[in-house]
Amino acid sequence: MMRRIVFTPEADEDVDVSYAYLFARSPQAADRFIDAVDETAHRVAKYPGTGSRWRHGKTDLPELRRIRLKHFDMWLMLYLPEPGVLRVVRVVHGARDLGSVSLSEF
């Protein structure tokens, strides 16, 4: 069964900011980035165990997982597989200090 995909407001903003950054350099790359986000979200919605658990120190999110975006290996999608739902929590560049990535309450 395919889970419904839900992006948090933070994940939506992450995608928008990354798209704008890439668009300024290459509109084609920006469009491919959106395709990669969509493809990755659909893949993990179908196979939620595809990514690996993310050791983030937040005991209230023990099921948080991460996966790299296809063709955009420096970007990570952080997600929570829930019954019937794939919650995309953040989409961040891997060069960031991932320990400082804000994870709001869901």
C-alpha positions as CSV (number, residue, x, y, z in Angstrom):
1,M,0.0,0.0,0.0
2,M,1.3,3.4,-1.0
3,R,1.3,5.9,1.9
4,R,0.0,9.4,1.5
5,I,2.9,11.9,1.3
6,V,2.8,15.0,3.6
7,F,5.5,17.6,3.6
8,T,5.8,19.7,6.8
9,P,6.0,23.5,6.4
10,E,9.7,23.3,7.1
11,A,10.2,20.7,4.4
12,D,8.2,22.8,1.9
13,E,10.4,25.8,2.8
14,D,13.6,23.7,2.4
15,V,12.5,22.6,-1.1
16,D,11.6,26.2,-2.1
17,V,14.9,27.6,-0.8
18,S,16.9,24.9,-2.5
19,Y,15.0,25.3,-5.8
20,A,15.7,29.1,-5.8
21,Y,19.4,28.5,-5.1
22,L,19.6,26.0,-7.9
23,F,17.4,28.0,-10.3
24,A,19.8,31.0,-10.0
25,R,22.6,28.8,-11.3
26,S,20.7,26.5,-13.7
27,P,16.9,26.4,-14.2
28,Q,17.2,22.9,-15.7
29,A,19.0,21.7,-12.5
30,A,16.3,23.3,-10.4
31,D,13.6,21.4,-12.3
32,R,15.5,18.1,-11.9
33,F,15.8,18.8,-8.2
34,I,12.0,19.0,-7.9
35,D,11.7,15.8,-9.9
36,A,14.2,14.2,-7.5
37,V,12.3,15.3,-4.4
38,D,9.1,13.9,-5.9
39,E,10.6,10.6,-7.0
40,T,12.4,10.1,-3.6
41,A,9.2,10.8,-1.7
42,H,7.2,8.4,-3.8
43,R,9.9,5.7,-3.5
44,V,10.0,5.9,0.3
45,A,6.2,6.1,0.6
46,K,6.2,2.8,-1.2
47,Y,9.2,1.3,0.6
48,P,9.6,3.3,3.9
49,G,12.5,1.1,5.1
50,T,14.6,2.3,2.2
51,G,16.4,5.0,4.1
52,S,18.5,4.6,7.3
53,R,17.6,5.7,10.8
54,W,19.0,9.0,11.7
55,R,20.7,9.3,15.0
56,H,19.7,12.8,16.0
57,G,19.5,12.8,19.7
58,K,15.7,13.5,19.7
59,T,14.2,10.7,21.8
60,D,10.7,11.8,20.8
61,L,11.4,10.9,17.1
62,P,13.0,7.5,17.2
63,E,11.6,6.5,13.8
64,L,13.1,9.4,12.0
65,R,14.9,8.2,8.8
66,R,17.0,9.8,6.1
67,I,17.7,9.1,2.4
68,R,19.7,10.9,-0.2
69,L,17.9,12.4,-3.2
70,K,18.6,10.6,-6.4
71,H,21.1,12.6,-8.6
72,F,21.4,15.1,-5.8
73,D,23.5,13.1,-3.4
74,M,24.3,16.1,-1.2
75,W,20.7,16.6,-0.3
76,L,19.0,14.5,2.4
77,M,15.3,13.9,2.9
78,L,14.4,13.3,6.6
79,Y,11.1,11.5,7.0
80,L,8.9,9.7,9.4
81,P,7.0,6.6,8.2
82,E,3.7,6.6,10.0
83,P,0.7,4.3,9.5
84,G,-0.7,5.3,6.1
85,V,1.4,8.4,5.9
86,L,4.9,9.4,4.9
87,R,5.8,12.6,6.7
88,V,8.6,14.5,5.0
89,V,10.2,16.4,7.9
90,R,13.0,18.3,6.2
91,V,15.0,18.3,2.9
92,V,18.4,19.6,3.7
93,H,21.8,20.0,2.1
94,G,24.3,17.5,3.6
95,A,27.0,20.2,4.1
96,R,24.8,21.8,6.8
97,D,25.5,21.1,10.4
98,L,22.8,18.4,10.7
99,G,22.9,18.6,14.4
100,S,21.6,22.1,14.2
101,V,18.7,21.3,11.9
102,S,15.4,22.3,13.5
103,L,12.9,19.5,14.0
104,S,9.6,21.0,15.1
105,E,7.0,18.9,16.8
106,F,4.8,16.9,14.5
